[in-house]
Amino acid sequence: MTENLEGQTCWIAVDWGSTHLRVWAVNASGQVIAQDYSDQGLNNIQENGFERALLDLVEPWLNTGRVTQAVACGVVGARQGWCESAYQETPCYPLQAAQFTKVSCEDKRLAVTIVAGVMQAHPVDIMRGEETQIAGFLSAQSDFNGVVCLPGTHAKWS
């Protein structure tokens, strides 16, 4: 069971992949105060089940009387996801709020936006989720000058 963090959660980070849904509660100081995950990745979601799958994990973190923002990345923004979010073309700056796609939620305590993925024309490649991880790494390592590898089912090099 997810810990009750009502009144402590400022916003929620969401990484929604093909096989797993991962969430983090973030407080006003920018610290992660809780995290959870489920096997409700894109491959396991029933039609129109995205909001319910997210609420199953984050409902105890939501604040009564105010809206909590959830920022999601990954395949949740793909054509077959919750809501398609158009790719940004490289080169681009990461995490531009204007590129986020708003999702309609029935639960009025929750506002969800999806971060656009990144696409490269030559050679053809795409990222959905990894671009957000890379942006987070670079914001914490501002003097980094090298190559980043994100291993996994679809390893990405940047």
Residue pairs with C-beta under 8 A, 6 or more apart in sequence:
1 60
2 34
2 36
2 57
2 58
2 59
2 60
2 61
3 34
3 60
4 60
4 61
5 25
5 33
5 34
5 60
5 61
6 60
6 61
6 62
6 63
6 64
7 63
8 25
8 27
8 33
8 61
9 25
9 26
9 27
9 33
9 34
9 61
9 62
9 63
9 68
10 26
10 27
10 28
10 68
11 26
11 68
11 69
11 70
11 71
12 23
12 24
12 25
12 26
12 58
12 61
12 68
12 69
12 70
12 71
13 23
13 24
13 26
13 32
13 70
13 71
14 21
14 22
14 23
14 24
14 54
14 70
14 71
14 72
14 73
14 74
14 76
14 112
15 21
15 22
15 23
15 72
15 73
15 74
15 129
15 132
15 133
16 22
16 41
16 42
16 72
16 73
16 74
16 75
16 76
16 81
16 82
16 129
17 41
17 42
17 74
17 75
17 129
18 41
18 42
18 43
18 75
18 153
19 39
19 41
19 42
19 43
19 44
20 37
20 38
20 39
20 40
20 41
21 37
21 38
21 39
21 40
21 41
21 53
21 54
21 57
22 35
22 36
22 37
23 35
23 36
23 37
23 54
23 57
23 58
23 70
24 32
24 34
24 35
25 32
25 33
25 34
25 35
25 58
25 61
26 32
26 33
27 33
34 61
36 57
36 58
37 57
38 53
38 56
38 57
40 49
40 53
40 56
41 75
42 75
42 76
42 78
42 80
42 81
45 53
50 76
50 81
50 82
50 103
51 82
51 105
51 106
51 107
51 110
51 112
54 70
54 110
54 112
55 107
55 110
58 68
58 70
58 110
61 68
62 68
62 107
62 109
62 110
63 109
64 109
66 109
67 108
67 109
67 110
67 111
68 109
68 110
68 111
69 111
69 112
69 113
70 110
70 111
70 112
70 113
71 100
71 112
71 113
71 115
72 82
72 103
72 112
72 113
72 114
72 115
73 114
73 115
73 117
73 128
73 129
73 131
73 132
74 128
74 129
75 81
75 128
75 129
76 82
76 83
76 114
77 83
77 84
77 85
77 101
77 114
77 115
77 116
77 117
77 128
78 84
78 117
78 128
81 114
82 103
82 112
82 114
83 101
83 103
83 114
84 101
85 99
85 100
85 101
85 114
85 115
85 116
85 117
86 99
86 101
86 116
87 116
87 117
87 118
87 119
87 126
88 96
88 99
88 116
88 117
88 118
88 119
89 118
89 119
89 120
89 121
90 118
90 119
90 120
90 121
92 118
94 118
94 131
94 132
94 134
94 135
94 138
95 115
95 132
95 135
99 115
99 116
100 113
100 114
100 115
100 116
101 113
101 114
101 116
102 111
102 112
102 113
103 112
103 113
103 114
105 111
105 112
115 131
115 132
117 126
117 127
117 128
117 129
117 131
118 126
118 127
118 131
119 125
119 126
119 127
120 126
127 156
130 150
130 156
130 158
133 150
134 148
134 150
134 156
134 158
137 144
137 148
138 144
147 157
147 158
148 157
148 158
149 155
149 156
149 157
150 156
150 157
150 158
